[in-house]
Amino acid sequence: MKVFHLNCGSLCPFGLRELYNSFLNKKKGPLENKGHSFVCHCLLIEMSDYLILVDTGLGLKNIEWAAQSYPGAFFTFFDQKRLSISETAFYQIKKLGYSPKDVKHILATHLDFDHVGGLPDFPKAQVHLYRPEFDYAALAPGRYYKKFWDHNPLWVFYDRPTEYWRGLPCIRPLKGIAPEIFFILLPGHTRGHCGVVVETGEKTLVFAGDAYFYNHQLTSDSSFNIPLFLYNNFFQWNKSEFKKSLATLKDLNKELGPDDVLFCSHDKIEFGKF
């Protein structure tokens, strides 16, 4: 198993640029600048004879559809995306010497556009998803851009957790995937939001998706940071569940071994450490 960390979309949510540069990023990181504050952190996992993507980030269709209609134009303004083909998973996979056709599985933490925008770029891949997320998307058309799955992906749904991992309900094994890679349930941001655990043999990677946005949320009370507090509250399906998931991650962060890593989808300082 070999794991690659990809930034599949640079974002700067409106109103958070100054917060990030002046407060959250006191120690200037390798990706610090006065522009984009967020990345779309995705994982590419090389198995013996196929590839796995954990989220897709922004894809080729994001660029094509960016300003055509709501929510495309709205998100282009609000998130100030740097729409670049070179940041798509499709392009980066080819740059690494692989074929996009070798992506046989996609593990989607949830269905927000910045996490599944690349689904149409891998039409033959099986897309693994916790079913409550899909059901929620069907009932919340204002949040989701369903054109990203109009190509009828090869969905692989999971209805319920199967066991527990370190106190967290998890779905393991995933169909056709080694048991070292599995979902953990982290609801709150969306109804069916999941994280992904990857046990490489040398370390454990815990990809928390959007269960938090900045690493400091694991160690401090983000409610004192007004812009981030407002952003957190605006985008959560259930604020109470979000807080519970975050509290669970705080505890997990204290328990992980020295080589294990907990990280989220959008913190560019976390991303810069890989």
C-alpha positions in Angstrom: 0.0 0.0 0.0 1.2 3.5 -0.9 -0.6 6.7 0.0 -0.4 10.0 -1.9 -1.8 13.2 -0.5 -3.4 15.4 -3.2 -4.7 19.0 -3.1 -7.6 18.8 -5.5 -8.8 22.4 -5.1 -7.7 25.7 -3.5 -10.4 27.7 -1.8 -10.8 30.8 0.2 -14.2 30.9 1.9 -15.4 34.5 2.0 -14.5 36.2 5.3 -12.0 33.7 6.5 -8.8 34.8 4.6 -7.9 37.4 7.2 -8.8 35.1 10.1 -6.5 32.4 8.7 -3.5 34.6 8.0 -3.6 36.7 11.1 -4.8 34.3 13.8 -4.9 30.7 12.8 -1.6 30.6 10.9 0.7 32.4 13.4 3.4 30.0 12.4 3.7 30.5 8.7 3.3 27.2 6.9 4.7 26.1 3.5 1.4 27.0 1.8 0.8 30.3 3.6 -0.2 33.2 1.3 -2.6 36.1 1.2 -4.9 34.2 -1.2 -6.4 30.8 -0.8 -6.8 29.5 2.8 -8.2 26.1 2.2 -7.1 23.0 0.3 -9.3 20.1 -0.8 -7.2 17.3 0.7 -7.8 13.9 -1.0 -6.0 10.6 -0.7 -4.8 8.4 -3.6 -4.1 4.9 -2.4 -2.1 2.5 -4.5 -3.0 -1.1 -3.9 -1.4 -4.1 -5.7 -3.5 -3.9 -8.8 -5.8 -0.9 -8.5 -6.2 2.6 -7.1 -8.5 4.1 -4.4 -9.5 7.7 -4.1 -10.7 9.1 -0.8 -12.8 12.0 -2.0 -12.2 13.6 -5.4 -12.0 17.3 -4.7 -12.9 19.6 -7.5 -13.0 17.9 -11.0 -13.0 18.8 -14.6 -16.8 19.4 -14.5 -16.3 22.1 -11.8 -14.3 24.1 -14.3 -16.9 23.5 -17.0 -19.9 24.3 -14.9 -18.4 27.0 -12.6 -20.5 30.0 -13.7 -23.4 28.3 -15.5 -26.0 28.2 -12.8 -26.8 28.0 -9.1 -25.0 26.7 -7.1 -22.0 26.9 -9.4 -21.8 30.7 -9.6 -22.7 31.1 -6.0 -19.9 28.8 -4.8 -17.4 30.3 -7.3 -18.0 33.6 -5.6 -18.3 32.4 -2.0 -15.4 30.0 -2.0 -13.2 32.0 -4.5 -12.0 28.7 -6.0 -8.8 28.5 -8.0 -10.2 26.5 -10.9 -7.2 24.7 -12.3 -7.0 21.5 -14.3 -3.6 20.8 -12.8 -5.3 20.5 -9.3 -7.8 17.9 -10.4 -7.3 14.3 -9.2 -7.6 13.2 -12.9 -4.6 15.3 -13.9 -2.5 14.5 -10.8 -3.0 10.8 -11.2 -1.7 10.9 -14.7 1.2 13.1 -13.6 2.1 10.4 -11.0 2.3 7.9 -13.9 -1.0 6.1 -13.3 -4.0 5.8 -15.5 -7.3 7.3 -14.2 -8.9 4.1 -15.4 -7.0 2.3 -12.6 -9.2 4.1 -10.0 -11.5 1.3 -9.1 -12.9 2.6 -5.9 -13.9 6.1 -4.6 -14.6 6.5 -0.9 -16.8 9.6 -0.5 -16.8 11.2 3.0 -20.0 13.1 1.9 -21.6 14.7 -1.2 -20.7 18.4 -1.0 -19.4 19.7 -4.3 -15.8 20.2 -3.2 -15.6 16.5 -2.2 -17.3 14.8 -5.1 -16.8 17.3 -8.0 -14.5 14.8 -9.7 -16.9 11.8 -9.7 -17.7 12.3 -13.5 -13.9 12.0 -14.2 -14.0 8.3 -13.0 -17.2 6.9 -14.4 -16.2 3.3 -14.0 -15.2 3.5 -10.3 -17.3 2.1 -7.6 -18.4 4.9 -5.3 -18.7 3.9 -1.6 -21.1 6.0 0.5 -23.0 5.8 3.7 -26.6 5.5 2.5 -28.0 8.2 4.9 -25.9 10.7 3.1 -27.4 9.9 -0.3 -30.9 9.9 1.2 -30.2 13.3 2.8 -28.9 14.7 -0.5 -32.2 13.7 -2.1 -34.1 15.8 0.5 -31.8 18.8 0.5 -31.5 20.0 -3.2 -30.4 23.5 -2.2 -27.1 22.2 -0.8 -26.0 19.7 -3.3 -25.1 19.9 -7.0 -26.5 16.6 -8.2 -25.1 17.0 -11.7 -22.0 15.5 -10.3 -23.7 12.1 -10.1 -26.0 12.4 -13.2 -23.7 9.8 -14.9 -25.2 7.1 -12.6 -22.1 6.1 -10.6 -21.6 2.5 -9.5 -22.8 3.2 -6.0 -22.0 0.9 -3.2 -24.2 1.8 -0.2 -23.8 1.0 3.5 -26.9 1.1 5.7 -25.4 0.9 9.1 -22.2 0.6 11.1 -20.8 -2.9 11.5 -18.5 -2.6 14.5 -16.6 -0.1 16.6 -13.0 1.2 16.2 -11.5 3.0 19.2 -15.0 3.8 20.4 -16.2 5.1 17.0 -18.9 3.3 15.0 -17.3 2.1 11.8 -18.2 0.3 8.6 -15.7 -2.5 8.0 -14.9 -4.2 5.7 -15.9 -2.1 2.6 -16.9 -4.2 -0.3 -14.0 -5.2 -2.5 -11.5 -3.2 -0.3 -8.9 -4.5 2.2 -10.1 -4.3 5.8 -7.3 -1.8 6.6 -9.3 0.9 4.9 -12.7 1.7 6.3 -15.3 4.3 7.2 -15.9 5.8 10.6 -19.1 7.7 11.3 -18.7 11.4 12.0 -22.2 12.9 11.5 -23.0 16.6 12.0 -21.5 18.4 9.0 -24.0 16.4 6.9 -26.3 13.6 7.9 -24.2 10.8 6.6 -20.7 12.3 6.9 -17.9 9.8 7.4 -14.2 9.8 8.0 -11.9 7.2 6.5 -9.2 5.3 8.4 -6.2 3.9 6.6 -4.0 1.4 8.5 -0.8 1.3 6.4 1.1 -1.1 8.6 3.5 1.6 9.7 1.0 4.2 10.8 -2.7 4.9 11.1 -4.1 7.7 9.0 -7.4 9.2 10.2 -9.0 11.3 7.5 -11.7 13.3 9.2 -13.3 15.0 6.2 -15.2 18.1 7.3 -15.7 17.0 10.9 -13.5 20.1 11.6 -11.9 22.7 9.4 -8.7 23.8 11.2 -6.4 21.8 13.4 -6.7 24.3 16.2 -10.3 23.1 16.7 -8.9 19.9 18.2 -7.1 21.8 20.9 -9.1 25.0 21.6 -12.6 26.4 21.7 -13.3 27.8 18.2 -16.4 29.5 19.3 -14.3 32.5 20.4 -13.3 33.0 16.7 -16.4 34.7 15.4 -15.9 34.2 11.6 -15.1 30.5 12.0 -17.9 30.1 14.5 -20.4 31.5 12.1 -19.0 29.5 9.2 -19.2 26.3 11.3 -22.8 27.0 12.2 -23.9 27.9 8.7 -22.7 24.7 7.1 -23.7 22.1 9.7 -26.6 19.8 9.1 -26.9 19.2 12.9 -24.8 21.4 15.1 -25.2 19.2 18.2 -24.0 16.1 16.2 -21.1 18.1 14.8 -20.0 19.1 18.3 -20.2 15.4 19.4 -18.1 14.2 16.5 -15.6 17.0 17.1 -15.4 16.0 20.8 -14.8 12.4 19.8 -12.0 13.4 17.5 -10.4 15.5 20.3 -10.3 12.4 22.5 -9.0 10.3 19.6 -6.2 12.8 18.9 -4.9 12.4 22.4 -4.9 8.6 22.1 -3.2 8.1 18.8 0.4 6.9 18.6 3.3 9.1 17.8 3.4 8.0 14.1 -0.4 8.2 13.6 -1.9 11.2 12.0 -5.4 12.8 12.3 -6.2 15.4 9.6 -9.2 17.0 7.9 -10.0 18.0 4.3 -9.3 21.7 4.3 -6.4 22.7 6.6 -3.6 23.6 4.4 -1.0 23.5 7.2 -1.9 19.9 7.9 -1.7 19.2 4.2 1.7 20.9 4.0 3.2 18.4 6.5 2.7 15.4 4.2 
